[in-house]
Amino acid sequence: MRLVDLRISHYKSLSDIELTDIPPVTVLVGCNGVGKSNVADALRFLRDAVSQGLDHAVSTRGGIGLIRQYSPTKPFQISFDFGFAEKKDHSNVARYQLTLTSLREGNFRVERERSEWVAPTEFEFDDERHEVIERGFKAFIAERNAKGHINLRVDGKTEALDNERPMPLDALALGSRVTWFDFGAIHFGGVSLRDFILNFRFSAIYPNTLRQPAPPDTDPILKENGANWASILRNLKKTSRGKQAWEQVREMMQVVMPQLEDISPQAVGGFIMPRFKVRETSGEAHLFDPSQISDGTLRILGILLALYQTPHPSLMVIEEPEQTVNPALLALLADAFREVSERTQLLITSHSPHLIDCFEPENIRVVSMHNGETRISPIHASQREAVKEHLLSLEQIMSTEGLLPEDA
């Protein structure tokens, strides 16, 4: 499954932004303060709302008043509209829409929630192939109103639901069980959509965090700041799938640090301390701890671990991967982004002309701000044509006149 389009209205500075035909790798380019991080946080908000509850997602961001775009008159409604596809050809597109309304005293409610998806209703076990065969696919549309009541349509026909209590006004219906008399229990939005959103990952890794000793961590997912990277590395080395992922990371790290032989997490005084094993041309080996490794090397390592972690994320957001990294090594990261995008969709924010030059114009979206509102657009047609005709590179354009939005 992939995210194929999105529209977000009145979330922070995102007055009304739209991304269509989202590629496997999307790079958001723009000056500081134009709202690139707000796009990332809108996706994080959706993940948090599904995983920890809508009230938690709103509260941790300071309340509905701080995430809603400011209006001097009537408060805006925050709305999200996401399109997903099961396959690369964008067949079987699913949709999820959510609208939030502010109430008095900092409260809020779900004004509307709607999902469209296709799912099987019949299952058969194939004895020869030892797998479950899905049949009887139907088109579902589930809609929840401001009072928490859910309406279900199956192949265009409204279906009777069991007499269930209305949804809480400040809770999502997505993923909740809906009892349909003719079939049994189904999940609002479908199971695969909920799982896809739950598997969104975010990476904002900085070297000083990676240098800090950390206690053992049983969480199989790399934290957003990379604080548990030593435990993640130790766990990777315990499984065949993890070893394969680590080998990919190690091979790329040897481009950055040619004498690197291995990184071994070791237990030291209740903490997990990674040791970098470096072998000189003479054959002599030395061990270094993270405090002796350069900022750029550590940051590349953290980003690669985020990319190749198992289980693989469905979508990953990486903010400004070029920070502290030698520009000559950004092509290495770009290669990793392209390789990983075969299974994990990537959204990257960047200021780097060197990194931008590693991608095609179709991968780039220009982010700008007008009158306090964030706008996102493809690159201007004239600049796309100049790159296509090899008259200028993206790096040259960005370093001179700057990338222009399509509507400039």
Secondary structure, DSSP 8 states (H G I E B T S, - for coil): -EEEEEEEEEETTEEEEEE-S--SEEEEE--TTSSHHHHHHHHHHHHHHHHH-HHHHHHTTT-HHHHB---SSS---EEEEEEEESSTT--S-EEEEEEEEE-GGG-EEEEEEEEEEEEEEEEEEETTTTEEEEEEEEEEEEEE-TTS-EEEEETTEEE-B-------TTS--TT-EEEETTTEEEETT-HHHHHHHHTEEEE---HHHHHS-B-----SS--TT-TTHHHHHHHHTTSHHHHHHHHHHHHHHHHHSTTEEEEEEEEETTEEEEEEEEE-TTS-EEEE-GGGS-HHHHHHHHHHHHHH-SS--SEEEEE-TTTTS-GGGHHHHHHHHHHHTTTSEEEEEE--HHHHTTS-GGGEEEEEEETTEEEEEEB-HHHHHHHHTTSS-HHHHHHTT---BTT-
